[in-house]
Amino acid sequence: MPGQISKNARREGAKELVSRWGGKITMKSVFENGKIRHYAVCDKTGKEARRPKDLM
């Protein structure tokens, strides 16, 4: 991925990412066990992954 950007920057929607299934990838955050956990979700299929790269 050229021009690495942090999970937090991706969460704000700075860059449009597309999954291998053709859906848009959005970053979501969940607060659990006293920590914020970020994960990527494909809007088309609903699949979740730790990083957006895993959905590409």
Backbone as ProteinMPNN parsed JSONL, in Angstrom:
{"seq_chain_A": "MPGQISKNARREGAKELVSRWGGKITMKSVFENGKIRHYAVCDKTGKEARRPKDLM", "coords_chain_A": {"N_chain_A": [[0.857, -1.176, 0.0], [0.941, 1.994, -1.082], [2.184, 4.98, 0.434], [1.778, 4.827, 3.427], [-0.75, 4.971, 5.889], [-2.032, 5.706, 9.118], [-4.099, 3.617, 11.316], [-5.919, 5.194, 12.656], [-6.105, 7.454, 11.023], [-7.205, 6.319, 8.743], [-9.632, 5.624, 9.717], [-11.046, 7.976, 9.786], [-11.742, 8.305, 7.17], [-10.016, 9.273, 5.189], [-9.049, 8.274, 2.837], [-10.311, 6.547, 0.013], [-11.049, 3.212, 0.05], [-11.198, 0.044, -1.587], [-12.627, -3.155, -1.502], [-11.789, -6.627, -2.342], [-14.125, -7.714, -3.214], [-15.487, -5.679, -4.312], [-16.787, -3.867, -2.707], [-16.956, -0.944, -0.555], [-14.418, -0.212, 1.826], [-14.614, 0.336, 5.227], [-13.412, 1.753, 8.261], [-13.907, 0.778, 11.582], [-14.459, 1.299, 15.103], [-14.267, -0.202, 18.301], [-14.918, -0.171, 21.728], [-13.591, -2.174, 24.044], [-12.848, -4.213, 26.861], [-11.413, -2.171, 28.128], [-9.902, -1.031, 26.123], [-9.465, 0.526, 22.903], [-10.453, -0.93, 19.95], [-9.643, -1.263, 16.619], [-11.075, -2.06, 13.477], [-11.547, -3.343, 10.143], [-14.231, -3.166, 7.79], [-16.054, -4.617, 5.154], [-18.371, -3.01, 3.204], [-20.097, -4.148, 1.334], [-20.124, -7.015, 1.61], [-19.971, -7.417, 4.343], [-17.889, -8.576, 5.673], [-15.307, -8.831, 8.142], [-12.084, -7.628, 9.154], [-8.805, -7.36, 10.6], [-7.083, -5.49, 9.487], [-7.396, -3.182, 6.723], [-6.006, -4.019, 4.485], [-6.18, -6.776, 4.524], [-8.632, -7.278, 3.404], [-8.392, -6.602, 0.81]], "CA_chain_A": [[0.0, 0.0, 0.0], [1.784, 3.187, -1.124], [1.788, 6.053, 1.345], [1.17, 4.224, 4.612], [-1.48, 5.858, 6.791], [-2.359, 5.01, 10.361], [-5.472, 3.122, 11.477], [-6.759, 6.312, 13.07], [-6.326, 8.31, 9.856], [-8.118, 5.599, 7.868], [-10.934, 5.628, 10.387], [-11.715, 9.235, 9.454], [-12.153, 8.287, 5.77], [-9.123, 10.125, 4.408], [-8.788, 7.652, 1.547], [-11.343, 5.591, -0.393], [-10.476, 1.884, -0.15], [-12.153, -0.883, -2.189], [-12.297, -4.548, -1.205], [-11.709, -7.519, -3.509], [-15.498, -8.022, -3.636], [-16.043, -4.495, -4.947], [-17.418, -2.995, -1.728], [-16.114, 0.055, 0.095], [-13.902, -0.624, 3.131], [-14.673, 1.38, 6.257], [-12.802, 1.405, 9.535], [-14.782, 0.965, 12.736], [-13.781, 1.159, 16.379], [-15.069, -0.737, 19.393], [-14.27, -0.071, 23.03], [-13.824, -3.397, 24.811], [-11.79, -4.545, 27.829], [-10.626, -0.979, 28.452], [-9.078, -0.632, 24.982], [-10.165, 0.778, 21.643], [-10.024, -1.88, 18.921], [-10.02, -0.84, 15.275], [-11.176, -3.143, 12.506], [-12.044, -2.951, 8.823], [-15.452, -3.866, 7.377], [-16.479, -4.442, 3.756], [-19.781, -2.613, 3.216], [-20.883, -4.995, 0.44], [-20.276, -8.383, 2.116], [-20.047, -7.429, 5.795], [-16.735, -9.274, 6.23], [-14.465, -8.019, 9.022], [-10.675, -7.989, 9.244], [-8.055, -6.478, 11.481], [-6.536, -4.406, 8.657], [-8.047, -3.06, 5.414], [-5.206, -4.769, 3.535], [-6.653, -8.162, 4.537], [-9.854, -7.351, 2.602], [-8.083, -6.2, -0.572]], "C_chain_A": [[0.902, 1.238, 0.0], [1.262, 4.271, -0.193], [1.061, 5.53, 2.561], [0.465, 5.283, 5.454], [-1.934, 5.051, 7.994], [-3.803, 4.538, 10.389], [-6.404, 4.269, 11.832], [-7.077, 7.231, 11.891], [-7.31, 7.649, 8.897], [-9.523, 5.62, 8.414], [-11.735, 6.868, 10.005], [-12.143, 9.28, 7.987], [-11.318, 9.183, 4.885], [-8.927, 9.592, 2.993], [-9.867, 6.618, 1.253], [-10.688, 4.249, -0.694], [-11.561, 0.938, -0.659], [-11.698, -2.313, -1.924], [-12.245, -5.383, -2.479], [-13.083, -7.912, -4.018], [-16.197, -6.81, -4.246], [-16.75, -3.541, -3.995], [-16.437, -1.999, -1.128], [-15.676, -0.448, 1.465], [-13.988, 0.559, 4.084], [-14.033, 0.853, 7.524], [-13.809, 1.692, 10.643], [-13.963, 0.775, 13.994], [-14.76, 0.662, 17.431], [-14.265, -0.605, 20.678], [-14.603, -1.33, 23.817], [-12.597, -3.705, 25.669], [-10.864, -3.364, 28.108], [-9.733, -0.501, 27.324], [-9.97, -0.334, 23.786], [-9.587, -0.167, 20.608], [-10.553, -1.403, 17.583], [-10.124, -2.069, 14.383], [-11.797, -2.614, 11.223], [-13.266, -3.79, 8.475], [-15.719, -3.561, 5.909], [-17.975, -4.14, 3.781], [-20.659, -3.549, 2.385], [-21.164, -6.369, 1.054], [-20.415, -8.456, 3.634], [-18.886, -8.155, 6.465], [-15.9, -8.308, 7.057], [-13.041, -8.541, 9.002], [-9.968, -6.975, 10.119], [-7.528, -5.261, 10.733], [-7.29, -4.346, 7.331], [-7.319, -3.882, 4.344], [-5.67, -6.222, 3.421], [-7.921, -8.352, 3.694], [-9.606, -7.031, 1.136], [-7.635, -7.398, -1.393]], "O_chain_A": [[1.567, 1.502, 1.002], [0.054, 4.457, -0.051], [-0.138, 5.758, 2.718], [1.012, 6.358, 5.701], [-2.188, 3.852, 7.89], [-4.631, 4.989, 9.598], [-7.543, 4.318, 11.367], [-8.196, 7.73, 11.777], [-8.151, 8.324, 8.304], [-10.494, 5.633, 7.657], [-12.961, 6.815, 9.911], [-12.846, 10.21, 7.592], [-11.83, 9.787, 3.942], [-8.67, 10.357, 2.063], [-10.291, 5.891, 2.151], [-9.859, 4.157, -1.598], [-12.709, 1.015, -0.221], [-10.525, -2.643, -2.101], [-12.608, -4.913, -3.557], [-13.203, -8.398, -5.142], [-17.357, -6.895, -4.649], [-17.263, -2.509, -4.427], [-15.224, -2.199, -1.19], [-16.472, -1.045, 2.19], [-13.496, 1.647, 3.786], [-14.103, -0.339, 7.824], [-14.478, 2.726, 10.635], [-12.896, 0.161, 13.962], [-15.927, 1.053, 17.45], [-13.069, -0.895, 20.704], [-15.75, -1.536, 24.213], [-11.46, -3.485, 25.252], [-9.663, -3.548, 28.301], [-8.88, 0.359, 27.545], [-11.075, -0.863, 23.666], [-8.373, -0.206, 20.405], [-11.75, -1.168, 17.423], [-9.344, -3.011, 14.523], [-12.476, -1.587, 11.212], [-13.337, -4.971, 8.815], [-15.626, -2.415, 5.47], [-18.758, -4.923, 4.317], [-21.837, -3.726, 2.695], [-22.301, -6.84, 1.027], [-20.922, -9.447, 4.16], [-18.887, -8.336, 7.683], [-15.791, -7.126, 6.731], [-12.809, -9.741, 8.852], [-10.467, -5.874, 10.35], [-7.521, -4.148, 11.26], [-7.779, -5.374, 6.862], [-7.944, -4.38, 3.408], [-5.568, -6.829, 2.355], [-8.243, -9.477, 3.314], [-10.506, -7.173, 0.308], [-7.333, -7.256, -2.578]]}, "name": "protein", "num_of_chains": 1, "seq": "MPGQISKNARREGAKELVSRWGGKITMKSVFENGKIRHYAVCDKTGKEARRPKDLM"}
